[in-house]
Amino acid sequence: MNGSPRPTTLSEGWAAAAATLRAYPTLLRIYWARTLEYRIQILIWILSGAVPLVMLAVWLSIAREGPVGSFDAGTFVGYYLAAIFLRRMTGVWIVWELNRDIRTGGLSARLLRPLHPLHYDLARTLASRPLQALLVGPPIALALYLYPGPQLDLAPVNVVRVLLATFLALLLEFFFQYAIGLTAFWTSQAVAFHEVWFFIKALGSGYVIPLALMPEGIRNALRWTPFPLMLSFPLEMLLGRLPPDRIAQGFLAQILWLAVAVSLVTLLWRLGIRRYEAFGA
């Protein structure tokens, strides 16, 4: 899936893949440096995460009368503060740039680079994570330490599982957003599609309301979608609320949905780039 000629043999294919992987350390260093130049934009992203704090205030006022389902005041605090952090780690904002480059012809210059444009976008996305973790992590950790009640499962094996689930959630978000951005080859509504996606995902991922507090019918329906895997899965694992069988099922579902997302991006790119080149952009 790139703009350069396809390898004609298996050995050439492995060589091309190896060359792409070797390029990632350099790409990550470049985009890490660029990330530091856009500190104001990162601050805006952080402030945009105020929705969980509003919902936390609402649930805390309700929890004064007693636990809500399996959530007491401490559980709500742990849930929403962890949700803010994990959202920062898995959030992607690629649709606007991809839509702009396709519609203005800016993609043409990117096609001349040695790697597929997707690799540059993915490297830029990954490079921004450490700075966001440094900005958001310490105040959230301090708040969790000072507020009595929040419980996190910080056993080493669970921390590793949460990190892996968070990374897979980031890849899911990236590839599904990339697929939405690629619809700009055919329509001017790619950003509008993303807004609908974001609204559904905010509800279906547990970012606004914990899935455990939703009606059972809605929870069962969401299990057939990728949305819980993008936030609720690593979040509930961090809170120690998932049994081992659910953890294994969650990882399997993440891998399967990631395969779907990558296949969708591959298909849309192949069809879209033909249309793009046919119009001489």
N, C-alpha and C positions, 0 to 999 in steps of 0.2 A: 504494500500500500504506500506508494510514493510516486513522485512525479518523474523520476528517472527511469530509464529502460529496465525492464524486468530481467532478473538473472535467467540465463537459459539452461543452467544445469544446477543440480542440487548443491554441488560444492560452491558454485558462485553464489547461490542463495545463502548458504551458511557464512560465506565470506562477507556478503553485504550486511547480514544481521550483526556479525561481530564488529564490523566497522561502525555501524550505527551505535552499538552499545559503547564502543570506545569513545565515541563523540560526546556521550552524556556527561562525564565529569567536567569537560570544558564548557559545555552548554550550561550546566548548573552553576559553575563559577561566574560565568558572564551574567546570567539572569539574577544571581544572588546580588551581584554588584548593582544591577539595575533596580532591584527591589529596594535597596537602601536609598535610592534616589527618589522614591515615591512614598516617603513616610507619611505625608499628609493623606494620600489615598488610602493607605493602610489604616490610618486613624479613623477615616470615614467608614471603612468596612467594619471596624471594631464598634463604633458607635451605632451602626445599623443593626447590631445584635441586641438591641434593647428590648425586643419583643419578649424573650424569655424572662427578663426581669419584671416586666409588667405582669406576665402570667404568674410569676412566682409570688408577687404581691397579692394577686387575686386568690391564689390557692392558700397562701398563708393565712389570709383573713378567714377563709372557710375552715381551715384546719384548726383554728382556735376552738371550735366547737367539738373537735375530736378528729380522729383519723378519717381520711377519705379513701375508702377501699384499703389497699395495703400501704398507703402513703400517709405518713405523719409529717409534721412541720420539718423535721430534720431531713426526711427523705426528699421532700420537695426542694429544699435548699440544695442538697447534693445533686439532685436530678438536673435542675435548671442551670446551676453553675457549670456542671460538667457538660451540659448541652451547649452552652456558649463556647466552651473551649473546643469541643469536638466539631462544632459547626465551623469554627475558624480553620480547623485542620482539614476539613473536607469540602469547604466552599470553593466553587469555581466560577469565574466570571469571564468566560471566553466567547460567549455568543455574540456580544456586541462587536468585538474586533473582527471575528470571522465574518459576520454579516457585512461589516463595512468593507473589508478587503475584497470580498466576492462582488459586491455591488458596485464598487468604485474602480475595480480593475487592479487594486493593489496586490491581489493574489499573484498576478503575473510575475512581479519581481521576486516573490517568495518561491515561486516554482523554479527559479534559476539557481537556487541554493542547492548544495549537494545532498541534503536530507529532505524528506517529506516535511511540509510545513507543520504537520501534527507534532513532530518531535520537538520543534522549537517551542510550540505552545505548551506541550507537556513539561518540558524542562523548565520553562518559566513558571508554570504552576507549582512544580515541586520545589523550586528554589525559594519561593516565597514562604514556605511553611516554617522554616526555623525562626525567622524574624517574627512571624505572627505568634509562634509558641512562646518566644521570649517576651513579647509585649503582653499577651493575654494570660499566660500561665501563672506567673508569680502572684498577681492580685487575686486570681481565682483560688490558688492554693492557700493564700493567706486568709481569704474569706472562709474557706472550708475548715481551716484550722481554728479560727476564732469562733465560728458559730457552733454551738453544741448540737450534736445529733447526727450530722451527715456521716454516712458510712460508705467507704469505698473498699473494694477488694483489690488491695495492692500487693497481693502475693506475686512473686516474680513471674510464675508461669502465667498468671492471669494478665499481668501487665503486658507480657509478650503477645498474648492473644488479642488484647485490646489494640495494641499497636498495629498488628497485622490486619485486624478487622477495619481499623481506621484507614489504613493505606488502601485496602481494597475498596472501601467506601469512597475514597477520593478518586480512585480510578473509575468507579462506576459513574460518579457525578461528572467527571471529565468527559468520558466517552459519550454519555447520553447527551450532555450539553453540546458536544462537538457535532453529534448527529443533528441536533436541532439547528445549530448554526449552519450546517451544510444545506438545509432547506432553502437558504438564500440563493442557491443556484436556480430555483424555480419560482420563488415568491419573495415579496417584500415584507412578509409578516413573520420572519424568523424571530425577531425580538418579542413580538406578541405571543408567539408559541411558547417562548421561554417564560414569559410572565405567567401564563397558564400553568406551565410545568412547575414553576417555583411555588405558586399558590397551593397546588395539589401536594407537592412534596413537603411543604412546610407543615401541612396537616398530617399527611400520611407517614412522615418520618418520625413523628413524635416531638418535633421541634416546638410546637405550640402547646400541644396537650399530650401528656404521656399516653401511649397506646393502651396501657393497662387500665386506664380509666375510661376508655371508649367502649361503646356497646359491643357485645361479643360479635354480632353480625358484621360490623365494620372492621373489627380486628381480623376476623376470618377472611374477609375480602382483601384486606391489605396484604395478607400473607402471600397472595398471588402476584404481588407487584414488587418492584425493586425498592420502593420508598423506605420501608423500615430498615433495609439493609444499609442505607446511606447515613443513618444516625442512630436510630433506636437500638439496633443490634449491638454496636460497640458500647453504647451508653449503658444499656441494661447489663452488659457483661461487666463494665467497670463498677457498677453498683452491686455486683454479685447477685443479680436477680435471675440468672439463667442457669438451668441445670445442664450437665454435660451433653445430653442428647440434643438439646436445643442449640448449644454452641456448635456442635458438629453440623447440624442441619443448616445453621446460619452461614457457616463458611462455605458449605457446598452450594447454597443458594447464591451467595456472592459470586462464586466462580462461574456458575451457570449464567447468571445475568450479565456478568462481565463479558462472557463469550458472545452473548446476544448483542450487547452494545458495540463490541469491536466489529462483529460481522455487519451490523447495521451501518457503522461508519464506513467500513470498506465498500459496501454496496453503494451507498449514497455518494461517496467520493468518485468511484469509477463512473457512475452515471452522470454525476454533476460536472466532472472535469471535461467529459466529452462535450457536454452542452456549452460549457464555458469556452473551450477552445474552438468550438464550431462557430461561436459568435465573434471570434477574434479578439477576445478581451486581453 
